[in-house]
Amino acid sequence: MPDTEWLWLIGVAAALFAVFMVGGIYGIFIEPSRLAVTRREIASAWLPAGFDGIKIVQISDTHVGPDYTTASLSKLIDAVNAEMPDIVAFTGDLFDARRRNPERERDLSPLLSRIEAPLGKFAVYGNHDFGYERTKRSTNPSLARAGFDLLLNETRKIRLPGGEHLSVSGLDDYVLGRPDPVRTLAKLRPDGFNLLLVHEPDVAASLARYPIDLQLSGHSHGGQVKLPIVGALVRTQLGKRYLSGLHVVSDRRRPRRPYLLYVNRGIGTTRLRVRFGSVPELSVFTLRREARRDSSIQPSGPLDEGSPR
């Protein structure tokens, strides 16, 4: 083989090695520490007029532990408060459920109580909230002491002084918990705006029969590592179909009322401290009231992949 060809092969190999090394350094040391704020407006004809302009901030999958410290959580809380939310929704996995995670024994309520939301702070369990033993829930004390209403197959109504209200429902974790959608959602009023919190996003297809307007989920970490052409390398149980972003869930029984699902990419990491193509995310939703339309809204699959704006 001529020397020029050997030099070309060596150059290509060196370039590929450099790309791999730079990508690895970025994925391990840089992207997990970033934070993207995604802002979207959610318009609904079923939203009471008094809630027009109300802001919801969603956080999910902090996985507090060796790879996501309480110092990082404190900075996240500052970012949440900077958005001046009316409602805060936490969609599961406060701690990371690894065997050795001393952070799980800590009371995080002094930190979490700093989150301010005049219309309420709500939370649901995720699969990591059961701990490494997969039986004992370890999250409730920190959230409850911090003023979060942890919804375990329950519904709450947020009321304004004028009497208008919307509902917030929460289901138990689908992987390790005991979710009861029939008891929780069957009595929702179809003439009001209904928000649902549930950790795993893929269950949305089975819940579209209920008059839910917006489901907020996490769990998928946005795939955590997403490569060009190859796609997501990490796909969790019940987090394979909907990885991130805003989706319209198809159901022929509700052609004029879309079932919107938003999947937050989460904050922390699991298994390995690496993220690539899935920047940690803080989701901000502004609710808007719109006039009712006669035309059908056709499901269009993913509306985006939750990219920062």
Secondary structure, 3 states (H helix, E strand, C coil): CCHHHHHHHHHHHHHHHHHHHHHHHHHHHHHHHCCEEEEEEEEECCCCHHHCCCEEEEECCCCEECCECHHHHHHHHHHHHHCCCCEEEECCCCECCCCCCHHHHCCCHHHHCCCCCCCCEEECCCHHHHCCCCCCCCCHHHHHHCCCEECCCEEEEEECCCCCEEEEEECCCCCCCCCCHHHHHCCCCCCCCEEEECCCHHHHHHHCCCCCCEEEECCCHHHCEEECCCEECCCECCECCCCCEEEEECCCCCCCCCEEEEECCCCCCCCCCCCECCCCEEEEEEEEECCCCCCCCCCCEECCCCCCC
